[in-house]
Amino acid sequence: MNEPRFTRLQRSLEQGFALAPKAVFQEAWQRIYGAKMPILLAAIGVVGCWLLLNQLLVMVTGKGDENMWSSSLLGLLISMIMAPMSGGLDMMGIHRAADRPIRPNQIFDYFRYLLPLALASMIMGLITSLFLPLGQSLGLPPMLAMLPTLILSVALMFTFPLILEKRLSPLQAILTSLRLFARQWLAMVLIHMLLVLFFMAAVMSFGIGLIWVAPLYIVVKGIIYREACGIEGAPDQARSHDDDAGHGGPSSRPGDHFEA
């Protein structure tokens, strides 16, 4: 990681990085303006493909136990297909955090990375699936048994972007994501807890609130990635909120500084 594109990431791994939940949400709330429609259309596309592929799973394998083997294989195929699209959503948030243009069909741009993304998805699935049976075997309540899995899911949030934006291998990306999470685990867990509350409120509003909450979630993830890892080739595009509002120009090192 001696290349310039790894400078911010290396510093975050060695020295840590600053992450203020209030500042992240303030910046993300401003950045979703003008970006809600493309992000929503992309999210609808991902959900639609997921539902279509799962319907195909039911049609091909049926619901009997005798089809468990073929069901597992088709489930693996679905995860391989969906990984580039999920990574595409992550990259939309990162592009928005770096003041780069985004478009709904961006979710289809990363299928050339199908193999590393699918491999990373498989490894993450295996890792996260270990804790729930273990908790159940220990007699823990379902919510407590799921807690390690949920926290680990947050810890692995950098994996796909590190593969797509930093070109790390699947194993490198997973290990790096875990190390970054260890640097700011409390702030990241708090941010995701708030996002869960926002999603619950959005659902209770008959889904209307998802118009704001879904793009907010994607952009928040992009801002966190920018602060932890930096974005290659974007130090001149990514500007702090104060510079945009007060000075109207880029900061001297916007990729390495965050104010909102």
Secondary structure, DSSP 8 states (H G I E B T S, - for coil): --SGGGHHHHHHHHH-----HHHHHHHHHHHTTTTHHHHHHHHHHHHHHHHHHHHHHHHHH-SSGGGHHHHHHHHHHHHHHHHHHHHHHHHHHHHHHTT----GGGGGTTGGGHHHHHHHHHHHHHHHHTHHHHHHHTT--HHHHHHHHHHHHHHTTTHHHHHHHS---HHHHHHHHHHHHHHSHHHHHHHHHHHHHHHHHHHHTTTTTHHHHHHHHHHHHHHHHHHHH--TT-TTT---HHIIIIISS--SSGGG----
